[in-house]
């Protein structure tokens, strides 16, 4: 197991280097429009001494590989204590990037976990009903609904929900707000979380329902299920005590991996609902060409995704010892 863990950790290194190299290319003058000095200091003419100081502090006169080395050196300060990491300073806010991301991370975390809750509850329920009531009205309804959710873009669904609950129902109720459509409330409350979490979870919920349906149908056809039914167990006991337990393994794997994806895939949802998380902060930073915030935010998302994937892989290898990656797992 130790060899397998080390091997998976080593596989993360080229992923990190590849992502940081691509992001670092955005800072190279001439690669994208915009003068980094003007982005840092503004449009006003600068004294030559101030200009040279900005260039020196940000290593803009150094070769690209030196700039990249300095960035990695600042990032390495976060090991073993992440509070010491140096991701640079925001061009627009004159704050440390790590401080900006630390302020926004709890909001993204809250939204992602709310979406995971919706995904698990609705996805599992829909998949079980669809499998148990195969070829019935409910099965057709679940199949049709999941096909639509997989096909609908997240941002379009978010706008549709905003129009329905923020404009349509508001007119029907004579001006009363049915559900908030922007922000997270002050202080944060559950009502502001409902629409963004359902929007973010929409595609994943459809996939969970489909996986659950196929796994339940496969489990219900196994010999041990027929044996349990022959013993006189009720249908409820057979479904929830026998079939569901075995059908859940692929679903648990998908949900675990999807947590990392939701943490990174919240950019569109947070932008549509003005949710003050890391995703929206990255989107605003792209518009302002605030590259330190863009790089820091994307790197945080990549790390979350990689470590969630690692945790899922390790737990899956523990639960199923048949999993062998080149004989590394023990």
GIZI-V935761 format. One record per backbone hydrogen bond with DSSP energy under -0.5 kcal/mol. NH is the residue of the N-H (numbers start at 0). CO is the residue of the C=O. If there is no record, write none. Layout:
# GIZI-V935761
((NH CO) (NH CO))
This chain:
# GIZI-V935761
((3 327) (4 0) (5 1) (6 2) (7 3) (8 4) (9 5) (10 6) (11 7) (11 8) (12 8) (12 9) (13 9) (14 10) (15 11) (16 12) (17 13) (18 14) (19 15) (20 16) (21 17) (22 18) (23 19) (24 20) (25 21) (25 22) (26 23) (27 24) (29 31) (30 27) (31 27) (35 33) (38 34) (39 35) (40 36) (41 37) (50 46) (51 47) (52 48) (53 49) (54 50) (55 51) (56 52) (57 53) (58 55) (59 54) (60 54) (61 58) (66 62) (67 63) (68 64) (69 65) (70 66) (71 67) (72 68) (73 69) (74 70) (75 71) (76 72) (76 73) (77 74) (78 75) (81 79) (83 80) (84 81) (85 73) (86 84) (89 94) (93 89) (96 87) (99 95) (100 96) (101 97) (102 98) (103 99) (104 100) (105 101) (106 103) (107 103) (108 104) (109 105) (110 106) (111 107) (112 108) (113 109) (114 110) (115 111) (116 112) (117 113) (118 114) (119 115) (120 116) (121 117) (122 117) (122 118) (123 119) (124 120) (125 121) (126 122) (127 123) (128 124) (129 125) (130 126) (131 127) (132 128) (133 130) (135 132) (138 132) (139 135) (140 136) (141 137) (142 138) (143 139) (144 140) (145 141) (146 142) (147 143) (148 144) (149 145) (150 146) (151 147) (156 152) (157 153) (158 154) (159 155) (160 156) (161 157) (162 158) (163 159) (164 160) (165 161) (166 161) (166 162) (167 162) (168 163) (170 166) (171 167) (172 168) (173 170) (174 169) (177 164) (177 175) (178 164) (182 272) (188 183) (192 188) (192 189) (193 189) (193 190) (194 190) (195 191) (196 192) (197 193) (198 194) (199 195) (200 196) (201 197) (201 198) (204 200) (205 201) (206 202) (207 203) (208 204) (209 205) (210 206) (211 207) (212 208) (213 209) (214 210) (215 211) (216 212) (217 213) (218 214) (219 215) (220 216) (220 217) (221 218) (225 221) (226 222) (227 223) (228 224) (229 225) (230 226) (231 228) (232 227) (237 233) (238 234) (239 235) (240 236) (241 236) (241 237) (242 237) (243 238) (245 241) (246 242) (247 243) (248 245) (250 246) (251 247) (252 248) (253 249) (254 250) (255 251) (256 252) (257 253) (258 254) (259 255) (259 256) (260 256) (261 257) (262 258) (263 259) (264 260) (265 261) (266 263) (269 265) (270 266) (271 267) (272 268) (273 270) (274 269) (275 273) (276 274) (280 276) (281 277) (282 278) (283 279) (284 280) (285 281) (286 282) (287 283) (288 284) (288 285) (289 284) (290 288) (292 289) (293 289) (294 290) (295 291) (296 292) (297 293) (298 294) (299 295) (300 296) (301 297) (302 298) (303 299) (304 300) (305 301) (306 302) (307 303) (308 304) (309 305) (310 306) (311 307) (312 308) (313 309) (314 310) (315 311) (316 312) (317 313) (318 314) (319 315) (320 318) (322 319) (323 321) (325 323) (327 324))
